[in-house]
Amino acid sequence: MDAGRRRAFTLLELLLVVALLGVLAAFAWPQFTGVERAEHLGESARRMQALIAMCRAEGMNEARAYRILILADGSLRVECQSDPLKPEDYAAPRVDWARTTVLLDDVWIEAVQVLPEGPPPIRIVDEKLEFPQAEYDLVPVTEFEQPVAIEFEPGGASNSLRWVLRDERGRGALLTLDGRLGRVTVADWDVLNPGEVRRPEPLTEAKSREGKR
């Protein structure tokens, strides 16, 4: 009878199991956290693509201009014309999508390049058409005296830009906006060592007000 009985766990054994699970969780938690934060860069890029699409679509729908301001601390702000009859007056849109966090807390815009307007240049090489890209000439956001704006006309077109997203781990993503089509492409960019990463200082309240002008 004793041999056929199921053996029960003692209190000591249960405590040992709980302790082992706690140790395993302590080692595994940083890895789970790292995986989650590793996705912030890609998620921020996707949110930027969605934000650009929304500004373009809403501008066309409402027949008024929208703009995305890239500030000197690498953050973003969305604005739209308060009154189509007063094109110089902009304010924050009173819609939920414009208030959604786009760049997650450990991601910012590091540098920007304003691209030439119009169709890309064409050249013929070995009797084939080629469309050369503009050379990379990215300028850190801290060097701009005024915010860099992506300005969407009521018809949907905008200026073309190229910019780099950076995260605190040093990874980078290059986003390029073709303003004629509203298309944003995303590519990998240079990876920095964490010690080389320099995030811009947050803007003071006075500087933030300057960006609203």
N, C-alpha and C positions, 0 to 999 in steps of 0.2 A: 504493500500500500504506500509506504513512504517513498519508494522509488518511482511510483507513478504520479505522485503529487507534483503540481507545478511549483517551481521555486519562486518565492516572492522576493522583491528587492528590499534590502534593509534601508533604513533612514540614511546611514552613512554612504551607501552606494548612490542613493538619489542625490545627496549633496555633492558628491564627487562629479556626477553627470552635469549637474547645474553649473558647477564651477568650471568644468571643461567647456561647456557651451558659452559661458561668459568670456573665457579666454579666446575662443575661436571668433566670437563676435567682435572682440576688441581688435583682433588682427584684420578681420574682413571689412570692418566699417570704413576705414580710410580708403580701401580699394573701391568699395561701392560709391563713396563720396567722390573719388577721383573720376570714376566713369561718368557720373552725373554731370560734374563740372566740365568734363571734357566735351560734352555735348553743347555747352553754352555757346561756343563760337559758331557752330553750324546752325543752331537754333536762331541766334541773333541775325545771321545772314538771311535765313529764310523769312524772318519777320521783316527785315528791311525790304526784301523783294515784295512781300505782301503790302507793306506800307506804301511803297511806290505805286503799286497797282491800284490801291485804294485812292490815293491822292489824284492819280490820273483819271480814274473812273468817276470820282465824285466831282472833280472839276468840270468834266464833260457833262455830267448830269445836271449840275447846278449852273453851268455857264459862268463860272467865275474861277479865278486863279487860286491855286494852292501852292504852297512851298514848304520844303523841308530844310531847316537851317542846321548846319553842322557847326557846332560851337567850339571854342578854343580849348575846352576840356574834353573834347571827343564825344560829347553827348549830342542828342538830337532834340529839335522842337518842331512841331507841325503848326502851320498857320494857314489861314485862308483870307481872302478879301472879305472885309466886313460888309462892303457895299460895292457892287460892280461899277457904280457910277463914281466911286472914289478909289481908283486903283492903287493908291499909295497907302491906304489904311488896311492893315492886317490884324487879325486877332486869332486866338486859339479856337479851333472848331469845337462846337458843343455837341460832340458825338463821342460815343464810347470808344470806337476804334482808334480815334486820334489820341486818346489818353492811355492806351495800352502800352505797357513797357515793351520797347523794341530791343534795345541793347541790354542784355542781362548784366547783373551787377559786376561781373569780372571781365566785361568786354567793353571796348571803346573804339572809336575811330582814331587811328593813329596819324594818317596822312591822306592828302587829297590831291588829285590832279584834274584840273579843268581841261576838258578835251575840246578840240576845234569843232565848230558847228558845221552843219552840212554833211553831205555824203563823204565817205572815206575816199582818199586819193586812190587812183588806179594807175598801175604801171604794167607794161608788157614785158615779160621775161620769157625768152624762148617761145615766142608766139602764143603765150598763155597770159591771161589776165590775172593779176595779183592785186590784192587789197592790203597793202601794208598797214600795220597798226602804228598808232602814234607811239613814239619812244616814251619809256617810263620816266616821268619827271615828277615824282610824288613829293609834295611839300608837307612837312609836319603841321598839324592843325594849330599848334601854338604860334606859328609864324604869320598867321593871317590876322590882320588888324580888325577885320569885320568877319562875321560868320559867312561861311560858304553856303550858297543857297542852290537847291535844286528847285527850279521854278517851273510849275506846270501851267501852261496856258489853258484857257477854257476849251480849246480844241483838243487837248490831250498831250500835245508835244511839250518837250522840256529840253533844257540844256543837257549836254552829255558830260558825265564825270566818271572818274575812276578813284576808288578809295580803298584803304586797307583797314580791316578790322583786326584788332589784336586782343589777346586775352592774357591774363596774369601768368599763365604757364609759358608764354612766349610764342604760342602758335599764331599764325596769321592767315587771313583770307583776303583775296583781292576781288573786289566787286567792280564791275564795269557796267555803266548804264548807257544804253543807246537811246538818247532822248527822242529820236524820231519815231521809234517803235515802242518805247517804253519797256524794252527788254533789258533784264539784268542778268549778267552771267557771273558765276562764282568760281574762283580757282584758288588752289593752294598758294600761299605766299611764304616768304622766308620765315624760318623758325629761329627764334632767339633763345639764348640761355636765360633762365628766369632772372639771373643777376643782371642781365643787360636790359631788361624791360623797364621802361620809364613811363609811367602813366602820367598824363598832364594833371596839374593841380586843379581841384574843383574851382569853378568860377565864384567870385564873390558876388554879393547881391547887386553891387553897382555894375560890375561887368555883365551880369546877366541882364540887367535892364538895358544896357547898351545894345545887346544883341536883339532886343525887341524893336529897336528903332528902324 
